[in-house]
Amino acid sequence: MRSKRLTPARCEGAKPHRKTYTLGDGRDGHGLALRVLPTGTRTWTQRLFLDGKITNIGLGGYPAVGLDEAREAARLNWHKSKAGIDPRRPRKPKVVHPRRQRIENGTATLDDCLVETIEQRRRNQWGRSADKQAKDWLTTRRHVPELLGQPVSGIRYGQAAEAIGAIRSPIIARKVATRLALCVDWAIRRELRELANPFHAMRDELPRMPRHEPRAALAHRDVAGVLDTLREWGESRPGNASRALALEFVVLTAVRVNEAYGAEWREIQGDVWEIPAGRMKAKERHTVPLSPAALDVLRRARELGGESLVFPSPRSGTEMASSRAGEALRAIGLRCHAHGFRASFRTWCGETGVDRELAELCLAHRIGSTTEQAYLRSDYIERRRTVMSEWADYITGEY
């Protein structure tokens, strides 16, 4: 019995799932398959035996490349492979970027190390805020232009002190020195420099940066009034509805603003919201038990018609910027910070006898040492469900 072949209807009806999957074109399809990504992107791929191993070849995206066109390309590739010809185009010789070349031959400049450090931190630490963080780091260039083109191996303390000392703001000077110290550390780890790091010593001589004040937060007994005001504001104009509902959701779930603003309908299963690791600050999956009040917010959000995002921007339909939360709070006459609602929740937990570990888990904070974290294998979702329901009842007047 022959396996089922692709049809235009099957290709058009291929919907994205949580994982990538493929639809094969049957035994007579010369290895052709339609690959469907979770993002909805569909591409053609062909599996052939080349140079003694199984190889996948891309044939373009669907629907730009139709089924008949993909089949014809697959047929030609298959015949070439049978004749011992590699159907892939010969690759162009790899061109080494000048920066990479300088790093490989040991003549990297301070600017080369700055760019490499930014790229490393983009991959390992910055997550969704990578573009903003990279832009901030690149401003370092305008404060020390005289050092950027110098080989990192030869920069001395006197040069570092002169460049950093010329920065008028002590706060900016300390920030620039800290960043450049990390860049030189990167160079030392890669044996591009043997001397000690001059920016560490320079940074230690600068005045300490003032401590940041905690973000303004409301007393937990005042949060109920905010929910009432938000609902009125959201109902006053159609453009306010999604923004108001998103903030209500932030308050009821005690999540970070960007986690709520990026929420997608596919993440919500019944009365549990599962936030993927890529959208969490700690890069670990987090489950949020949803109280009846939070589910009511989702019901009203569903009526707005967002297809993917739960709280899309009323203008563009894309994810709202976290700064819109502050704008909404100012619009209703508040000067508190949206992140402060997490502090309101945490204070309420402390005053009502909620276990510290349970309260921290509700906020997606890591608990204890790495050893304790290794042995903590439960997310205590049922106990957290009780806490979140009691919090919702308290701030909605049902408690």
VMD Tcl script that draws the C-alpha trace (Angstrom):
set ca {
  {0.00 0.00 0.00}
  {1.41 3.35 -1.02}
  {1.69 6.12 1.54}
  {-0.51 9.14 1.09}
  {0.80 11.84 -1.25}
  {0.52 15.57 -0.76}
  {-2.26 17.58 -2.35}
  {-2.66 21.36 -2.64}
  {-5.43 21.15 -0.02}
  {-3.19 19.29 2.46}
  {-0.39 21.81 1.94}
  {-2.72 24.75 2.40}
  {-4.37 23.23 5.46}
  {-1.13 22.39 7.28}
  {-1.50 24.26 10.57}
  {1.33 24.97 13.06}
  {1.60 22.94 16.24}
  {3.77 23.33 19.31}
  {6.54 21.33 17.63}
  {7.88 21.28 14.08}
  {6.53 18.45 11.96}
  {6.70 17.29 8.32}
  {4.22 16.01 5.76}
  {5.84 13.57 3.34}
  {4.96 13.23 -0.34}
  {4.73 9.44 -0.27}
  {7.00 6.74 -1.61}
  {7.03 8.23 -5.11}
  {7.88 11.72 -3.85}
  {11.68 11.40 -4.17}
  {12.11 12.31 -0.50}
  {10.07 15.51 -0.73}
  {8.32 16.77 2.41}
  {6.62 19.93 3.63}
  {8.12 21.15 6.92}
  {5.75 23.13 9.20}
  {7.29 25.26 11.98}
  {5.49 26.38 15.18}
  {5.59 29.94 13.81}
  {3.43 28.89 10.86}
  {6.30 29.03 8.33}
  {6.16 26.20 5.77}
  {9.19 25.13 3.76}
  {10.03 22.37 1.31}
  {12.76 19.89 2.21}
  {14.12 16.84 0.41}
  {15.98 13.90 1.94}
  {18.67 12.36 -0.30}
  {21.62 10.01 0.11}
  {24.72 12.06 -0.76}
  {28.40 11.41 -0.12}
  {27.60 8.33 1.94}
  {25.11 9.96 4.32}
  {21.49 11.09 4.51}
  {21.24 14.80 3.68}
  {18.34 17.26 3.81}
  {18.13 19.88 1.07}
  {15.95 22.98 1.23}
  {13.80 23.69 -1.83}
  {12.22 26.99 -0.81}
  {9.22 28.16 1.11}
  {5.56 27.43 0.59}
  {3.44 28.89 -1.03}
  {6.15 30.84 -2.92}
  {7.23 27.46 -4.29}
  {4.14 25.46 -5.19}
  {3.64 21.70 -4.91}
  {4.23 20.98 -8.62}
  {7.36 23.13 -8.70}
  {8.75 21.44 -5.59}
  {8.04 17.98 -7.03}
  {9.86 18.82 -10.24}
  {12.89 20.14 -8.34}
  {12.88 17.02 -6.14}
  {12.72 14.75 -9.19}
  {15.70 16.48 -10.83}
  {17.72 16.37 -7.62}
  {16.95 12.67 -7.18}
  {18.18 11.82 -10.70}
  {21.35 13.86 -10.15}
  {22.07 12.04 -6.90}
  {21.63 8.67 -8.63}
  {24.18 9.78 -11.23}
  {26.66 10.66 -8.48}
  {26.14 14.40 -8.86}
  {25.58 16.58 -5.80}
  {22.52 18.72 -6.70}
  {23.53 21.44 -4.26}
  {25.24 24.46 -5.72}
  {28.94 24.71 -4.90}
  {29.36 26.85 -1.86}
  {31.18 30.13 -2.10}
  {34.48 30.26 -0.25}
  {33.95 31.43 3.30}
  {35.03 35.03 3.83}
  {36.49 35.66 7.27}
  {35.29 38.90 8.80}
  {38.18 41.29 9.54}
  {37.22 41.33 13.22}
  {37.37 37.52 13.43}
  {40.66 37.56 11.55}
  {42.20 40.00 14.05}
  {40.98 37.85 16.94}
  {42.45 34.71 15.37}
  {45.87 36.27 14.76}
  {46.02 37.94 18.20}
  {45.73 41.60 17.15}
  {42.15 42.23 18.31}
  {41.27 45.81 19.21}
  {39.26 46.94 22.21}
  {36.31 47.56 19.88}
  {36.58 43.97 18.58}
  {36.34 42.71 22.16}
  {33.39 45.02 22.85}
  {31.44 43.60 19.89}
  {32.29 40.00 20.82}
  {31.27 40.56 24.44}
  {27.95 42.01 23.30}
  {27.33 39.00 21.06}
  {28.15 36.59 23.88}
  {25.81 38.34 26.30}
  {23.06 38.45 23.66}
  {23.20 34.67 23.41}
  {23.59 33.79 27.08}
  {22.04 36.49 29.24}
  {19.91 39.14 27.63}
  {17.05 37.15 26.13}
  {14.21 39.24 24.73}
  {15.82 42.53 25.81}
  {18.94 41.76 23.74}
  {18.42 44.55 21.17}
  {17.92 47.20 23.83}
  {20.87 46.00 25.89}
  {23.14 45.86 22.85}
  {22.17 49.40 21.91}
  {23.00 50.59 25.43}
  {26.38 48.84 25.38}
  {27.30 50.33 22.00}
  {27.00 53.83 23.49}
  {30.30 52.98 25.21}
  {32.00 53.80 21.92}
  {31.26 57.50 22.10}
  {32.83 57.85 25.56}
  {36.23 56.28 24.78}
  {36.80 56.72 21.02}
  {40.56 57.07 21.47}
  {40.83 53.54 22.92}
  {38.61 51.62 20.50}
  {41.15 51.10 17.70}
  {44.04 50.17 19.99}
  {45.11 46.53 20.39}
  {43.57 45.21 23.58}
  {46.86 43.54 24.45}
  {48.65 46.86 25.00}
  {46.18 49.15 26.79}
  {47.75 50.43 30.03}
  {46.31 51.76 33.25}
  {47.29 55.34 32.43}
  {45.36 55.25 29.16}
  {42.32 53.74 30.83}
  {42.43 56.32 33.66}
  {42.73 59.22 31.21}
  {39.82 58.02 29.05}
  {37.48 57.21 31.93}
  {38.50 60.34 33.84}
  {37.39 62.52 30.93}
  {33.78 61.35 31.35}
  {32.00 64.08 33.30}
  {29.23 61.99 34.85}
  {30.57 59.66 37.59}
  {27.63 57.31 37.05}
  {28.35 56.97 33.33}
  {32.09 56.71 34.00}
  {31.56 53.76 36.34}
  {29.17 52.09 33.88}
  {31.66 52.46 31.00}
  {34.55 51.20 33.14}
  {32.50 48.15 34.19}
  {31.64 47.29 30.60}
  {35.20 47.72 29.35}
  {36.48 45.61 32.25}
  {34.22 42.78 31.06}
  {35.49 43.24 27.49}
  {39.13 42.99 28.60}
  {38.25 39.96 30.76}
  {36.88 38.36 27.59}
  {40.21 39.06 25.86}
  {42.23 37.63 28.77}
  {40.20 34.39 28.73}
  {41.03 34.00 25.05}
  {44.72 34.69 25.59}
  {44.57 37.95 23.63}
  {46.11 39.81 26.57}
  {48.66 38.87 29.24}
  {48.65 42.06 31.34}
  {46.25 42.69 34.21}
  {42.91 44.33 33.49}
  {43.37 48.12 33.92}
  {39.65 48.85 33.99}
  {39.07 46.85 37.17}
  {41.52 49.06 39.06}
  {40.08 52.17 37.41}
  {36.53 51.19 38.38}
  {37.51 50.64 42.02}
  {38.71 54.23 42.23}
  {35.45 55.71 40.99}
  {32.71 56.79 43.41}
  {30.06 54.20 44.11}
  {26.84 54.48 42.16}
  {23.84 55.51 44.26}
  {21.51 52.71 45.25}
  {18.32 52.50 43.25}
  {15.18 53.27 45.14}
  {12.59 50.46 45.09}
  {9.95 50.91 42.44}
  {6.92 52.76 43.72}
  {4.20 50.37 44.88}
  {0.77 50.66 46.43}
  {-0.22 49.24 49.78}
  {-2.04 45.98 49.12}
  {-5.23 47.36 50.68}
  {-5.33 50.03 47.94}
  {-4.99 47.64 44.98}
  {-8.73 46.89 44.86}
  {-9.44 50.54 44.01}
  {-6.96 50.36 41.13}
  {-8.82 47.42 39.59}
  {-12.12 49.29 39.73}
  {-10.54 52.40 38.16}
  {-8.81 50.34 35.47}
  {-12.06 48.67 34.48}
  {-13.83 52.04 34.18}
  {-10.94 53.45 32.15}
  {-10.89 50.41 29.87}
  {-14.61 50.73 29.18}
  {-14.40 54.48 28.49}
  {-12.77 54.04 25.04}
  {-12.31 50.99 22.78}
  {-8.59 51.74 22.47}
  {-8.14 51.41 26.23}
  {-9.73 47.97 26.60}
  {-6.73 45.74 25.86}
  {-4.34 47.90 27.90}
  {-6.65 47.91 30.92}
  {-7.26 44.15 30.77}
  {-3.52 43.47 30.51}
  {-2.88 45.47 33.67}
  {-5.74 43.75 35.49}
  {-4.11 40.45 34.54}
  {-0.73 41.67 35.84}
  {-2.29 42.56 39.19}
  {-4.25 39.31 39.55}
  {-1.41 36.98 38.55}
  {1.53 38.94 40.06}
  {3.63 38.32 36.94}
  {6.05 40.76 35.31}
  {4.58 43.19 32.80}
  {6.44 41.82 29.77}
  {5.33 38.27 30.65}
  {1.67 39.33 30.59}
  {2.03 41.52 27.49}
  {3.59 38.61 25.58}
  {0.96 36.06 26.67}
  {-0.43 33.91 23.85}
  {-3.68 31.98 23.81}
  {-1.86 28.72 23.11}
  {-0.05 29.05 26.47}
  {-3.33 28.87 28.39}
  {-4.78 25.44 29.07}
  {-7.94 25.54 31.17}
  {-7.14 27.37 34.40}
  {-3.34 27.15 34.04}
  {-1.10 29.53 32.13}
  {2.27 28.04 31.16}
  {4.88 30.68 30.32}
  {7.72 29.24 28.22}
  {11.28 29.53 29.52}
  {12.30 31.91 26.74}
  {9.96 34.61 28.07}
  {10.96 34.27 31.72}
  {13.67 36.30 33.45}
  {15.22 33.16 34.97}
  {14.91 31.26 31.64}
  {12.84 28.55 33.30}
  {9.28 27.52 32.45}
  {6.73 28.94 34.89}
  {3.14 27.81 35.47}
  {0.58 30.27 36.79}
  {-2.67 28.95 38.32}
  {-5.48 31.24 37.20}
  {-8.09 32.39 39.69}
  {-11.72 32.85 38.63}
  {-11.09 36.62 38.48}
  {-8.11 36.10 36.14}
  {-10.19 33.78 33.96}
  {-12.85 36.50 33.77}
  {-10.20 38.89 32.44}
  {-9.32 36.32 29.77}
  {-12.99 35.95 28.87}
  {-13.27 39.70 28.29}
  {-9.98 39.71 26.37}
  {-11.26 36.94 24.09}
  {-14.18 39.18 23.13}
  {-11.68 41.70 21.70}
  {-10.74 39.18 19.01}
  {-6.99 38.77 19.44}
  {-5.94 35.71 17.39}
  {-2.50 34.91 18.83}
  {-1.72 37.45 21.54}
  {-4.06 37.68 24.51}
  {-3.51 41.43 24.89}
  {-2.48 42.80 21.47}
  {-1.72 46.45 20.88}
  {-4.95 48.27 19.96}
  {-3.14 50.00 17.08}
  {-0.80 47.47 15.50}
  {-2.08 44.15 16.85}
  {1.47 43.27 17.93}
  {2.88 42.91 21.44}
  {2.61 46.09 23.49}
  {5.76 47.72 24.86}
  {6.13 47.43 28.63}
  {6.26 51.25 28.83}
  {2.56 51.31 27.94}
  {1.81 50.00 31.44}
  {3.21 53.18 32.99}
  {1.22 55.30 30.54}
  {-1.99 53.53 31.51}
  {-1.33 54.01 35.23}
  {-0.60 57.71 34.71}
  {-3.80 58.01 32.68}
  {-5.83 56.91 35.70}
  {-3.92 59.25 38.00}
  {-1.42 56.86 39.62}
  {2.32 57.44 40.01}
  {3.18 53.89 41.04}
  {5.12 51.42 38.89}
  {3.38 48.43 37.31}
  {6.13 46.17 38.64}
  {5.20 47.42 42.11}
  {2.07 45.27 42.11}
  {4.37 42.29 42.66}
  {5.61 44.04 45.80}
  {2.01 44.63 46.89}
  {1.29 40.93 46.47}
  {4.48 39.89 48.29}
  {3.70 42.21 51.22}
  {0.19 40.77 51.44}
  {1.68 37.26 51.50}
  {3.96 38.21 54.37}
  {1.19 39.80 56.40}
  {-1.30 36.97 55.91}
  {1.04 34.12 56.84}
  {1.76 32.65 53.40}
  {4.93 30.52 53.55}
  {7.97 32.38 52.26}
  {8.89 29.62 49.80}
  {5.34 29.53 48.44}
  {5.22 33.31 48.02}
  {8.56 33.30 46.19}
  {7.41 30.51 43.88}
  {4.30 32.54 43.03}
  {6.64 35.33 41.91}
  {8.83 32.88 39.91}
  {11.81 33.65 42.16}
  {14.53 31.10 42.75}
  {14.63 29.77 46.30}
  {17.75 29.09 48.33}
  {21.12 27.82 47.13}
  {21.78 25.87 43.97}
  {21.74 22.68 46.08}
  {18.28 23.48 47.45}
  {17.06 24.27 43.93}
  {18.38 20.93 42.67}
  {16.31 19.07 45.27}
  {13.15 21.15 44.82}
  {11.27 19.13 42.19}
  {7.71 20.40 42.74}
  {6.12 23.67 41.64}
  {3.41 23.36 44.35}
  {0.80 24.43 41.85}
  {-2.21 23.36 43.95}
  {-0.96 25.27 46.98}
  {-0.17 28.25 44.75}
  {-3.66 28.01 43.29}
  {-5.08 28.58 46.76}
  {-2.81 31.58 47.36}
  {-3.62 33.21 44.03}
  {-7.37 32.67 44.51}
  {-7.24 34.23 47.98}
  {-5.25 37.18 46.61}
  {-7.80 37.68 43.83}
  {-10.69 37.47 46.31}
  {-8.96 40.00 48.57}
  {-8.39 42.66 45.88}
  {-11.74 42.16 44.16}
  {-13.69 42.52 47.39}
  {-14.75 38.88 47.69}
  {-12.47 38.09 50.64}
}
mol new
graphics top color blue
foreach p $ca { graphics top sphere $p radius 0.5 }
foreach p [lrange $ca 0 end-1] q [lrange $ca 1 end] { graphics top cylinder $p $q radius 0.2 }
display resetview
